């Protein structure tokens, strides 16, 4: 999986989970819902990747890959 694919997958997973927590309001269009939830999903994914980076930093295990994933999330 490329770093870009992983970035999208992580954000999508958080987006999906957040959608289950936030009720749909009557007349709330899909694009408006996306606009509200996407930044939260993106920030959640960044928090997760930062935790991974902190954990693996001392082991230097796949650090560059996760740095790329973080960059891809930031560019979404």
C-alpha positions as CSV (number, residue, x, y, z in Angstrom):
1,X,0.0,0.0,0.0
2,X,1.4,3.4,-0.9
3,X,1.6,6.2,1.7
4,X,-1.2,8.0,-0.2
5,X,-3.5,5.0,-0.1
6,X,-2.8,4.5,3.5
7,X,-3.5,8.2,4.3
8,X,-6.9,8.0,2.5
9,X,-7.7,4.7,4.2
10,X,-7.0,6.1,7.7
11,X,-9.0,9.3,7.1
12,X,-11.8,7.2,5.6
13,X,-11.9,5.0,8.7
14,X,-12.1,7.9,11.1
15,X,-14.7,9.6,8.8
16,X,-16.9,6.4,8.9
17,X,-16.6,6.1,12.7
18,X,-17.4,9.8,13.3
19,X,-20.5,9.5,10.9
20,X,-21.9,6.9,13.3
21,X,-21.5,9.2,16.3
22,X,-23.0,12.4,14.7
23,X,-26.7,12.2,13.9
24,X,-27.9,13.2,10.5
25,X,-30.0,16.4,10.6
26,X,-33.0,16.7,8.4
27,X,-32.1,18.5,5.2
28,X,-28.4,18.1,5.9
29,X,-26.9,17.6,2.5
30,X,-24.1,15.1,2.0
31,X,-21.6,17.7,1.0
32,X,-22.3,19.8,4.1
33,X,-21.9,16.7,6.3
34,X,-18.6,15.9,4.6
35,X,-17.4,19.5,5.1
36,X,-18.1,19.3,8.8
37,X,-16.7,15.8,9.5
38,X,-13.7,15.6,7.1
39,X,-11.5,18.0,9.1
40,X,-12.3,16.0,12.3
41,X,-11.5,12.7,10.5
42,X,-8.2,14.2,9.1
43,X,-7.1,15.5,12.5
44,X,-7.9,12.2,14.1
45,X,-5.8,10.4,11.5
46,X,-3.0,12.8,12.1
47,X,-3.2,12.1,15.9
48,X,-3.0,8.4,15.2
49,X,0.0,8.7,12.8
50,X,1.8,11.0,15.3
51,X,1.4,8.3,18.0
52,X,2.7,5.7,15.6
53,X,5.7,7.9,14.8
54,X,6.5,8.6,18.5
55,X,6.3,4.8,19.2
56,X,8.5,3.7,16.4
57,X,11.0,6.6,16.4
58,X,13.3,4.9,18.8
59,X,13.2,1.7,16.7
60,X,13.6,3.5,13.4
61,X,11.0,1.0,12.0
62,X,9.2,2.3,9.0
63,X,9.5,5.9,10.2
64,X,10.0,7.3,6.7
65,X,6.8,5.5,5.5
66,X,4.7,7.0,8.3
67,X,6.2,10.4,7.7
68,X,4.9,10.1,4.1
69,X,1.5,8.9,5.3
70,X,1.3,12.0,7.6
71,X,2.2,14.3,4.7
72,X,-0.4,12.7,2.5
73,X,-3.1,13.3,5.2
74,X,-2.0,16.9,5.6
75,X,-2.4,17.4,1.8
76,X,-5.9,16.0,1.7
